[in-house]
Amino acid sequence: MPNAFDNTNPPFDRLSPQELETLRRALDIAYFRPGEVIIKEGAPPDALYVVIKGVVEERSGDELVALLETNDFFDSRGLIQGHSGHGFFARDEALLYLLPKAIALDLVKANPRFAAFFYLEISHKLDAIAREEEETTVGALMRARVGDMNLQPAHFIDAADSIETAGHRMREINSNALFVRDGDRIGIITGMNLSKAVVLKRMPIAAPVGPVTHFDLVALDKQDFVYAALILMTKTNKRRVAVRDGGAYVGILEDIELLSFVAGNAQLVAGRIDRANGMPDLVIAAREIGDQVRLLRRQGVKIAVVAEIVSDLNRRLFSKLFEFLAPPSIRAGACLIVMGSEGRGEQTVRTDQDNALILARPVDEADLDAFRRDFTAALESFGFAPCPGNVMVRNPMWSQPLDAYLGAFRRWIAIPDENAHMNVAIFYDADAVAGDASLLAEAKTALIGEARQSSAYLSHFARATEAFPMPIGFFNNLLTLDGSGDAVDLKKGGIFPIVHGVRSLALERGLVETGTAQRIQRLVELGALSRDFGRELTQSLYFLMTLRLDAQLAAELARTSAQSALVRPAELSSLQRDLLRDAFQVVKQFREIVRRHFNLGMF
């Protein structure tokens, strides 16, 4: 067995050293002449093949399915199923590794991570990879250093300083804890200590802080691991530990910061929004929502959970802003809605605004104009860019009485141009965030009813599923964009066809769910999609969203243009590229389902 075998190539990189040794001992090398059959279609494979040199054709009857080159392997599915669904032929001279079937199946049974590559469904592969990422992420978090945490600054007062002085100092530095010097002793005093001293112990505010200071502090070095801080706090029942750099105290680590680092702090952001007393509080909360996305992704939280958390926080933010800005005439009879990806609960990185206002009845024009202006301007100050299509509250078209919306729905469906289709799509995805939600429910019922009256309209609406070319070629190769540095636009090529295709099928059936995954689940329950394909489609959507989020966060970090949020296959791991091809094949299959269902070939 040659030692040149590349064990870093997935899925072989998932084998243990002992398993790799078993594989190496069992491997053989075979030569095939141009045109020679390697595996006959329908025949049971006798080995797992890995291409060393040359090109292998994968065929279904006379149709060429894929071209396999160096490091590609086949036919894993045939090994599991007992027969090959496709035939494999040497296109030119080919040199291949052969791993005997019995050894390959033994490795599959013994190693779930290795086995994930042999499953037919992308959902099984992604589930296995997600579990592995979670394990890796937890390990990475625990290897983080205390110095990586958000520490309270080290500020000192003397034990003889007054309670009042300590309180003023905390307010000045925006901190809830101070170090206290008492000769050679160093202690910590908190805002709660000051409150208890004055309220419960009836101490005068001129009293020194020394008697209420905790001098039994525990300390860590900033180079210590996070897990050491977690253990120390647990053992000593301390909510704060001092942090040193060498011999000097440089900060205070609080338990809430530690828990935020390990488990996320969405609940803290939500609390800040709920307790906000004015616009400055909301500006801070909006910034923290963006920080939360990066934190959650760094911790390996699944994309569906990230989107759910971010959507909840954004909606709280919008609701509080509505509470601050809406005059009584609007609060008494209006519904604030979000649309598009925000309405579906699928937005992660902050993009542009997609919001509207439904009024129960006409209101004072001055009140409405002021609200339109102030609400949109406030969101801009929070970092929500204006919508290029002007789908915002400040646009009178998107802030009007319910009756006016109902008239607009009839026009959109009677004269279905491109803008009308877009308007139907984004409104169908709408969700209420503040005010009278029954107004949105009534509007949606009317919209769905109008759309379902015409099968021709629904077919026109579904055409947008094919608006962009698939970024995968005839031979299962990834097609990149010209002039974009060999990049792939995951939104146009994969995410949008899934979202709009599912939206079209959901609208046809009158579904009221807004999230794409929830719509897929309902379509499965109604028999419009098979259960297995529904799972494949959902997992493919989440995988594409995850890759896109990572690219967006990388672009933000590098402060590059939005174009940099495109995904470059060359920068992905071979595993990610394989899964990307699988995901695009699922998208391709779904587009064909939508095409046949709505008879899009007639256009």
N, C-alpha and C positions, 0 to 999 in steps of 0.2 A: 504494500500500500504506500503510495507516494506521500511525502510529508508536505507537498505543496498545496494540499487541499485548503481552501480558504474557509476557516471555521468562523470568521467574523461576518460572513454572509448570512442574513436571516433565511431560514429559521435555525441554522446550525449554531448561531451565537447564543442560543438559549440552552444548549446542552451543557451538562456538568463536565468537568475534566474526565471523570470516569466514563461518562457516556460518549465523549468525543474519542476516547481511546478505543472503545468498542466499535464506534463507527469507522475509525481509521483502519482497524484490523480487518474489517469486513469489506471495505471499498475495493472495487476493481475498476479497470479502465477498458472501454470498448471503442472501437473505430467503426464508423459507418460511412459507406460510399454515397455520393450524391444520388438522391432519389430512393435510397434504401429505406424500407419500413423499419421503424424502431418499435412502435407499438401499433398494432392494428386496431382500428375503431371497433369497439365492442368486445375486444379481447381482454383477459385479465392481465394486468401488468405484472411482471416478475421482479421488478426492481423500481427504486426511485432513481431517476436520472438527473444528473447535474451537468450542464454544458460547460466544458472546458474551453473548447475552440470550435468555431463554425457556427452555422445557423440551422435551427430546427423549425420546420413548419408544423403548426398545429392546425388540423383540418377537421371540419364537420362535413362529411361527404366530399363534394367538390369545392366547398367554400373554405377559403383561407381565413382562419380565426385569429391567429397570432403568429408572430415570429419570435422565437426564443433564442437568446444569445448568451454570452459568457455569464456564468453564475445563476442563470435562470434554471429552475428545476421543474420536473414533471414526472409522472402524473399523480400527484398526491391524492386527488379526488378518486381516481381510479383504484388506488391502493385501498382506500377506505371502503369504497362501494363494491369492490370485487370485479369491476370491469371499467374500461376506458370509454368515456362518452365521446371522445374525439380520437382521430388517428394522428400519429406523430411520425414525420419523415425527415430525413436529412436533406436539407436544401442544397448543401454542398458538402465537402468533406467535413465530418464532424467527429470530434473527440469528446467522449462523455465519461463521467464517473457513474458507476453503478453501485447502489446500495441495495443489497438483497431485500426482498419484500419482508421476510420474517424479521430481520433486524430493524427495518424501518418501523414496522408495526409495534415491535417491542418498545422502541424509543417513544412512540406515540402514547402507548399505554402508561409508560413510566414517568413521562414528563408533560404535564398539562400545558406548559408554556410552548413547548415544541409542537404539541398536538394542535394548538390553536391555528397554526398555519395550514392544517390539513382539513379544516372544516370548510364546507362549501359556502356557508353563509358568512357574509362580512360581519353580521351581528355577533356571531360566536368569537370571531377574531378580536373584535373591538372590546367585547366583554372581558376577554382574557387580558388584553393589553391594559385596559382600565384598572383591573385589579393589580397588575404589576406596577403601574404608575403610582397608585395609591400607596403601595408598600415602599416604593422608592422615595416618594414625597415625604412620608413620615420620617424616614431615615434622614433625609436632607434637612428637615426642620430641626430634628434633634441634634444635628451636627452644627447648626448655626451658633454663632457666638453671642454672648450677652451684649457686646458692643454693637451688634447689629440691631438691637432693640431701640425703641423710642423711649429714651430715659428722661426723667425729670432732671432739670439742671441742678448742679451742686451749688447751693447758696447757703451761707452760714450767718447765724446770729449768735450772740452770747447768751449764756444761761441767765444773765442778769437783765437782759432786755425784756420789755413788757409784753404782755399778751397783745395789747393794741399794736405795738411795733411789729410783732410777728404777723398779725393779720394784714396790716398795710403792706408789708414786704411781700407776702404771698400774692396779694392782688397786683402789685407792681410787676412781678415776674410771671404772673399767670400760672402759678404752681400751687399745689395743695400740700406741699411738704418742704420743710427746711431742715438743714443740719444745725445742731446746737452744740456750741463749744462750752465745756465746763472744766477748765484746767486741762488735764490730759484726756479727759473723757469726751467722746463724740456721741451725740444721740440724734434722734429724729423726732420732730414734732409735726403734727398734721393739722389741717383745718378742723377736723373732727375733735382733736384733742382740745383746741382752743374753744370750740363751741361747748363741749362738756364742762370745761373749767368754769366758764361764765354762767351757763344755764343751769347745770346740775349742781356744781359745787359752790355757786354763788361767789366766785372769786372776782375781785375788781379787775377791770381791764388794765390797770396800772401794775398788777402783780407780775413778778418775773415768770418767765416761761420754764425755768429750770425744774420746778416741782412737778410739772405735767409733761415733761419730756421723757421719752423712752430711750434710756441709755443702754439697753440690752440689745443693741442692733446686731444684725448678722450681715456679713459682707461677702462679695464675690469680686473676682478680677474681671475686667471687661473682656479678657480673652477666654474666660470659662465658657463651657457649652451651655446652651439654653436648657438642656435637660437637667444640668446641675442646679440651675436656678429653680426649676420646677420641683426638684427633689428637696432642695433646701427649704423652700417655702412650705412644702407639705410637712416636712419633719418638724419644723420649728413653729408652725402655725402662724407665720408672719405674712402680712399682706404687702410688706415692702422690704427690700433688701438694699443695702448700700452697695455701690459699685465703685471699685478702685482701679486706678491705672498705675501700677507700681505701688507706691505708698500713699498716693494722693486720692482723696475721694473726688470722683468726677460726675456722679449722678446717683439717682435713686430709681430702682426698677420696681414698679407697682404691679400687683397681681393682675390687674385689669389689662395692662399692656402685654404681659406674658400670655394671658389667655387670648388676647386679640391676635398675637403673633401666631399662636399655635392653632387657634380655632376660628379666627376671623372676628371682626367686630361690627358686623352688620347691625346687631341689636343696639350698639352704642350710637351709630349714625341715626338709626330710626328714633331713638330716644332724643337725640339732639333736635331732630326735625319736629317731633311732637312738642318739645318744650320751648321751641323757638319763640322769641318775643319780638322779633323784627327781622328785616331783610338781612342785616349783617350775619345773623345766625344761619340763615338759609344759604348764604354765599359759602360759608364754611362747610355746611353739610353737603352742598353740591360738590365741592372739591373732594370731600372725603368719600363720596360715592365713587368717583373715578379712582381714588386710591384703593378702594375696596375691590374693584375689578382686578387690579394687578395683584393684590394680596391673595385673593381667592384662586387666581390662576396659578400663582407661584406655589400654592399649597396643593395643587392638583385637583381642585374641586371640579366636578363634572360640569360641562358647559350648560346643561339644562338647569342645574342648581344655581350657577352663576347668573344666568339670565333671569331666573325667578327672583333671586335676591335683589339684583339691580333693578328689575321692573318694580318690585315692591317699594324700594327706596325712592325711585323716581316718582312713583305715583303719590307717595306720602309728601314728597317735595311739592308736586303740583297742587295737591289738595291743600296744603298749608298756604301756598302762595295764593290760591283762590280765596281762602279764608281771609287773608290779609288785604287783598285788593278788590274783591267783588263788593260793590255797594249793596245795600239791602234789596234794591229793586231787582238785582240779578240773583243774589243768593236765594230769594224767595221762590224763584221759578226758573231754574236753568240747570243744565247738566254739562260739566266740563268733560271732554273725552280726549283720549289719545288714540292715535291710529298707526297704521303701518307696523313695523317691527315692534314698536313700543306697545301698541295695542295687542299684538299677538304674544307679548311677554318674551320676545326673543332678542331684544336689544341688549348689547353688553357695553361696548365702547360707545361713548356719547357721540351721536351724529347730529343731524339737523332736526328741527322741530316738525312734528306732525300732530297738530292738536286742533280742536274745534270747540265751539260752544253752541248748544242747542237751547233755545229759549222756549218756554211754555207759551209766552205771549210777547208782543212788542213791549219794549221798555224805553225809558227816557233816553233819547239819542245821545245826550251829553254824557250820561252815565256809561252807556255802551261804548262810546268812542274812547273815553278815558280808560276803561277796562281793557279794551283791545290794545291800546297803545302801551299801557303800563305792564300788562301781563307778558306780552311778547318781549318788551325791553328787559324785563326782569330775567326771563329765561336766557336771553342773550348774555346778560351779566353773569349768569351761572355757568356759561360755557356751551349752551345749546345754540348752535348756529341757525340763522334763518333758513327756512325751507326754500330751495331754489324754485319750487313750483308754487310758492306762497300759500301752502296748505297750513295756515296758522290762524289763530284767533284774531289777529289784527286784520285779516282779510274779511270784509263783510260777507263774502260768499260762504265762509266757514264760521260765522257767528251770527246766526239768524234764527227766527222762530221755526218751530217744528213744521208748520204748514208750508213754509218756504222750502224746507228740505224735501218734503214729500213731493212738491212740484218739481224740484230739481231731479229727484230720482226718476220721475216719469220722462223727463227730457233726456237724461243720460241713457236710458234704455231704449227710447224711441229713436234717438239719433246717436248710435254708438260709435263715436269716433275714438281716437286713441286717448284723448284726455278724459272722455266720459268713462271709458273702461278703467282708467287709473283711478278716477274718483270712486267708482263702485267698489273697486278692490280695496282701497284704503279705508272706506267707510265700513265695508263688511268686516274688516279687521278691528274695528273700533271697540274700545272698552271704556266704561265710565270710571272717573277718578274722583269726582266731587259733584255735589248737588243731587238733583233728582234723577236717579238712574232709570226710572220708568220712561223718561223721555227718549233715551237711547233705545230701550227695548221696543218701544212703539215704532221708532224710526226704522230699526233693523227689520222688524216684522214686515213693514211696508216695502222696504227695499227688496227683501227676499221674495216677497209675493210678486212684485213687479217682474223681477228677473226670471222667475220660474214659469212665467206665462208663455215664454218664447224659447223653444229649443234652439231656434236659429241664433237668438241673442247669446245663449249660453255657449254655443259653438264658437261664435265670434270672440266672446270673452276668453275662452280657453286657448285661443290661438297664440296668445302671448307666451304660453309655455315654450313655444318654439322660436321665440324672438332672438335668441342668441345661439351661435353654433356650439356644439359639444366640444370640449377641449380634450377629446380622446380620438385617436385615429383608427383607421381600418384595422391596423395590426395591434391594437390595444396600447399604442404608444401615446404619451401625453403631448398635446399640441399646445405650444406656448404662443404668446401674443407678439406680433412683430413690433419692434421698436420699444419693447417693455422689458428688455433684459431677460429674455427667455422666461417670462412669468406667466402664470395662469390666474385668471380672474375667477375665483371660486364662487363669487356671488352670482355673476352672470351665467357661468357654465354649469353650476351645480345647485346652489342654494335656491336661486330664483325659480328654476323649473320645478323643483320640489314644492316650494311654497305656493306658487301660482297654480300648478297642476292640482294640488290638494285643495286649494281654495276653490277652484272651478268645480271639482267633484262635490265639495261640501255645499257650495251655493246651489248646485242643481238639486241636492237632496234637502235643502232648507235647514241645514245644521246651524246651530247658534253658537257652537264653540268657536273660540278665536285662535287659540294656539295651534300650530301646525301638527304637533305630536298628538294633541287631543283630537283634532279632526281626523288624523290617520286612524286613531283608535276607533272612532265612531264609524268610519268607513269600513273598517274591518268587521265591526259588529253588524253592520248592515249588509255585509257580503260583497261590497264593491271592490275590496282588496282581500287577498288571502291573508291569513294570520301571519304566515312566514314572511310574505313579501312586505306586509305592513311593518314588521319588526326590522327587516332589512332597510326599508326606506327611512324609518326613524333613526336608526343607527347611522346611516349614511349622512343624513342631515346633520346630526350632532357632530360627526367626525369633520365634515366640511366646515361647520361653524367654529369648531375648535381650532383648526388650522388657520382659519381667517382671523380669529381673535388673536392668536399668537403673532401673526404677521402685523396686525394693527398695533399691538402693544410694543412690538419691536420697532415699528415705525415711530411711535410716540417717543420711545426712549432715545432713538437716534435723531429725533426732531427733523425727520425727513418728510417729503410730500406724501399726500394720500396715495399716490401711485405706488409708493413703497409698501403699501399694505397688500399688494398682490403677492401671491405665493410663488416662489421659484423652486421648481422640482429639484434642481441641482443642489439646493441647500437642505433638502429633506433627507432623512435617513432612507435606506433602501426599504425598510419596513414601511415607513410612511408613504413612500412612492407606490409600493404594492397596494396598500390600503386605499390610496387615492385612485388608483386604476379601478379597483373593485367598486369603490363608491360611485365613480363615474359610470361604470357599467350598470349599476342599479338605477342611476338617473336616466341613462339611455333607455333602459327597459321601461321605466315609468313613463317617459315621454311617449314611448310607443303605445302604452296602455291608454294614455290620454288622447293620443292621436286617433286611435281606432275608436275609442268610446264616443268622441265628439265628431268623428268623421272629418278630421281636419284636412284630409287629402283633397277635399272638394274645393278648397280655397286656392 
